[in-house]
Amino acid sequence: MKGRNEIIKDIINHYKDYHQDKIKEIVEELMSQKEIQEECSVSGWMVFLYKQSIEKMDEEIKKRKIISILNEKVPIKEICENIYTRSKSPDPCDFNRAELIARRGYENDRDPLDTAGMDTDDEEWIYENPNYEDYIRDHYNELISNDGE
């Protein structure tokens, strides 16, 4: 059998270019969520579970990087995690598009989510990306509040 510590060590060794303590923290978190097994047979690890565990780690590392980027734009961590969870792969360009839609609403003195008078491509984008509606509304409200300054 391959135990918890051996599994953690194997995964840490895979990520040699990363900080070992951070990788260990992620592995332990995924183990607690039952995303990575804490023990298994050696053959099961080599044939199936090692590859699956690395894929889960890659996904979690990517998620954390994206949330870190989002936190630079939106300082409220819960919002960033919520956006990531809903979309799974937000593109930084999506934030630019959402801000553009909010700005167009502001410039035309209309609700940015009201499709009346909205460009068709913006309307379609909102329909395909409903998880950005709160962000659009917040950015629109920020533009209004900054207008009075």
C-alpha positions as CSV (number, residue, x, y, z in Angstrom):
1,M,0.0,0.0,0.0
2,K,1.0,3.6,-0.7
3,G,0.2,5.8,2.3
4,R,-0.7,9.4,2.7
5,N,2.9,10.7,3.2
6,E,4.2,8.8,0.2
7,I,1.4,10.2,-2.0
8,I,2.1,13.7,-0.8
9,K,5.9,13.2,-1.5
10,D,5.2,11.9,-5.0
11,I,3.0,14.9,-5.9
12,I,5.5,17.4,-4.4
13,N,8.3,15.8,-6.5
14,H,6.2,16.3,-9.6
15,Y,6.0,20.1,-8.9
16,K,9.7,20.8,-8.4
17,D,9.4,24.4,-9.6
18,Y,6.8,25.2,-7.0
19,H,7.2,26.0,-3.3
20,Q,7.0,22.6,-1.6
21,D,5.0,23.8,1.4
22,K,2.3,25.3,-0.9
23,I,2.0,22.1,-2.9
24,K,1.7,20.1,0.3
25,E,-1.0,22.5,1.5
26,I,-3.0,22.0,-1.7
27,V,-2.6,18.2,-1.6
28,E,-3.7,18.0,2.0
29,E,-6.7,20.2,1.2
30,L,-7.7,18.1,-1.8
31,M,-7.3,15.0,0.4
32,S,-9.6,16.4,3.0
33,Q,-12.1,17.1,0.2
34,K,-11.7,13.4,-1.0
35,E,-10.4,14.7,-4.4
36,I,-7.1,12.9,-3.9
37,Q,-7.0,9.6,-2.1
38,E,-5.0,9.3,1.1
39,E,-3.9,5.7,0.4
40,C,-4.1,3.1,-2.3
41,S,-2.3,0.2,-3.8
42,V,1.1,0.9,-5.4
43,S,-0.1,-0.5,-8.7
44,G,-3.4,1.5,-8.6
45,W,-1.3,4.7,-7.9
46,M,1.0,4.1,-10.8
47,V,-1.6,3.1,-13.3
48,F,-4.6,5.4,-12.4
49,L,-4.4,7.6,-9.4
50,Y,-1.1,9.4,-10.0
51,K,-2.3,10.8,-13.3
52,Q,-5.7,11.7,-11.8
53,S,-4.1,13.4,-8.8
54,I,-1.8,15.5,-11.0
55,E,-4.8,16.6,-13.1
56,K,-6.6,17.7,-10.0
57,M,-3.6,19.5,-8.7
58,D,-3.1,21.3,-12.1
59,E,-6.7,22.4,-12.0
60,E,-6.4,23.6,-8.4
61,I,-3.2,25.5,-9.1
62,K,-4.8,27.1,-12.2
63,K,-7.9,28.0,-10.1
64,R,-5.7,29.7,-7.4
65,K,-3.8,31.6,-10.0
66,I,-7.0,32.9,-11.7
67,I,-8.5,33.9,-8.3
68,S,-5.3,35.7,-7.5
69,I,-5.6,37.7,-10.8
70,L,-9.3,38.3,-10.1
71,N,-8.4,39.7,-6.7
72,E,-6.3,42.4,-8.3
73,K,-9.5,43.6,-10.1
74,V,-12.1,42.8,-7.5
75,P,-10.7,43.0,-3.9
76,I,-13.5,40.9,-2.4
77,K,-12.2,37.3,-2.3
78,E,-15.6,35.7,-2.1
79,I,-16.8,37.4,-5.3
80,C,-13.7,36.2,-7.1
81,E,-14.2,32.6,-5.9
82,N,-17.8,32.8,-6.9
83,I,-17.0,34.1,-10.4
84,Y,-14.4,31.3,-10.8
85,T,-16.7,28.6,-9.6
86,R,-19.5,29.6,-11.9
87,S,-17.5,30.0,-15.0
88,K,-14.6,27.6,-14.2
89,S,-12.3,29.6,-16.5
90,P,-12.9,33.3,-16.5
91,D,-10.9,35.1,-19.1
92,P,-9.5,38.5,-18.0
93,C,-10.9,39.8,-21.3
94,D,-14.4,39.0,-19.9
95,F,-13.9,41.6,-17.2
96,N,-13.0,44.1,-19.8
97,R,-16.1,43.3,-21.7
98,A,-18.3,43.5,-18.6
99,E,-16.8,46.9,-17.7
100,L,-17.4,48.1,-21.3
101,I,-21.1,47.0,-21.1
102,A,-21.4,48.9,-17.8
103,R,-19.7,52.0,-19.3
104,R,-22.0,51.9,-22.3
105,G,-25.0,51.8,-20.0
106,Y,-23.6,54.7,-18.0
107,E,-22.8,56.8,-21.1
108,N,-26.3,56.2,-22.5
109,D,-27.9,56.9,-19.2
110,R,-29.6,53.5,-19.1
111,D,-29.5,50.3,-16.9
112,P,-26.6,48.4,-18.2
113,L,-28.5,45.1,-18.0
114,D,-31.6,46.5,-19.8
115,T,-31.4,45.1,-23.3
116,A,-33.5,47.8,-24.8
117,G,-31.0,50.0,-26.7
118,M,-28.1,47.6,-26.0
119,D,-25.9,46.5,-28.8
120,T,-26.8,43.0,-30.0
121,D,-23.4,41.6,-29.4
122,D,-23.4,42.9,-25.8
123,E,-26.9,41.4,-25.3
124,E,-25.7,38.0,-26.5
125,W,-22.5,38.2,-24.4
126,I,-24.6,38.9,-21.2
127,Y,-26.9,36.0,-22.1
128,E,-23.9,33.7,-22.5
129,N,-22.2,35.0,-19.3
130,P,-24.9,35.7,-16.7
131,N,-22.4,35.2,-13.9
132,Y,-21.0,38.7,-14.8
133,E,-24.3,40.5,-14.2
134,D,-23.4,41.4,-10.6
135,Y,-20.0,42.6,-11.7
136,I,-21.5,44.8,-14.5
137,R,-24.0,46.3,-12.0
138,D,-21.3,47.0,-9.4
139,H,-19.1,48.6,-12.0
140,Y,-22.0,50.7,-13.3
141,N,-22.8,51.8,-9.8
142,E,-19.1,52.7,-9.3
143,L,-19.2,54.9,-12.4
144,I,-22.3,56.7,-11.1
145,S,-20.8,57.2,-7.7
146,N,-17.5,58.5,-9.2
147,D,-19.5,60.9,-11.4
148,G,-20.5,63.0,-8.3
149,E,-16.9,63.4,-7.2
